Amino acid sequence: MPPDTDKGSQMLLGAAGFHAGDWLTFNTQIARQAAEIGLTALNLRVNDPENAREIDIGRIKRTFADNGLVVGQTNGNYGGGLVSDDDGERTRAIKFMKRMCNLTRRLGAPDTYLRPGSMNKRGAWLPHPQNRTPAVFDRLVDSARQICAVASNEGVRVAVEGGVVSPLYSARRVRDFIDAVGSKSLGFNQDPVNFIGTVEDAFDTTRVLNEFFDLLGDVTFGAHTKDFRLLDALLPHFEEVEIGTGMLDHKTFLTRMQQACPNGHVLIEHIPQEKFGPAFKVVMSLSNAAGIKWDRPKGAVNPNTAGPGTP
């Protein structure tokens, strides 16, 4: 059953990429800036999880706690190698992710982000004709099984994302992947803008959202939120725009997210740091219209009333 919205959900509203640097460079100034906006959950980007020192982990955890923040997700910079046909490259990517699971536990984060990758050597989120082939899918399943075995032992979760250019290009394909891996440690990071691939999708995002939550709501761990528009052009072309100015049905997105994952986090992403304050205000306005209330960690600024400059 959906949660009682009169009592509010336990979701946290935060940001992915508020601090664009490596987790070791996160500091009190950055934490205070996020807290003053009203954000409550931030992701941490990790360039190298090997040999992470307890002194650094302790400092980061204290900085988050002292400013009323939680680590919503860890993101490892390991590229697109989980589907590589080069055994050495794929082994290195799997090893990196196993170490991410260990660091995620030590940081007290609920999950680490799994990037499905691409056969395109120029980037993990770029298209390639082999991305939709059975061989690529099978390699990704095998990689994820190895990673999830470690995640299970560490007591953390792995949140996979997808997108129309990736090997996980639709709600059905993501569901097939999660079922094939067969681990309770594996779930989905909802990010619907990534899956807008046709004019029909762009003009009916409500249908797209309902399909994703119908198929994947029971394995949803968290979400990223942004917006997009369809450009006026002969050939279909989509671009990201400031949240609330595009075509995404945010009311349906937030409502279905609360129903599916009332204890999860929703992270605003893909904007520079100075734009998170205005974006936060827009999401709060959209949330109010949808009847969504946000939770806050102990000591956090109340996200339901906060805004830039809140003491």
Secondary structure by P-SEA (a helix, b strand, c coil): ccccccccccbbbbbccccccccccccaaaaaaaaaacccbbbbbbcccccccaaaaaaaaaaaaaacccccccccccccccccccaaaaaaaaaaaaaaaaaaaaacccbbbbbbcccccccccccccccccaaaaaaaaaaaaaaaaaaaaacbbbbbbbccccccccaaaaaaaaaaaccccbbbbcccccccccaaaaacaaaaaaaaaaaccccccccccccccccccccbbbbbccccccccaaaaaaaaaaaccccbbbbbccccccaaaaaaaaaaaaaaaabbbbbbccccccccccccccc
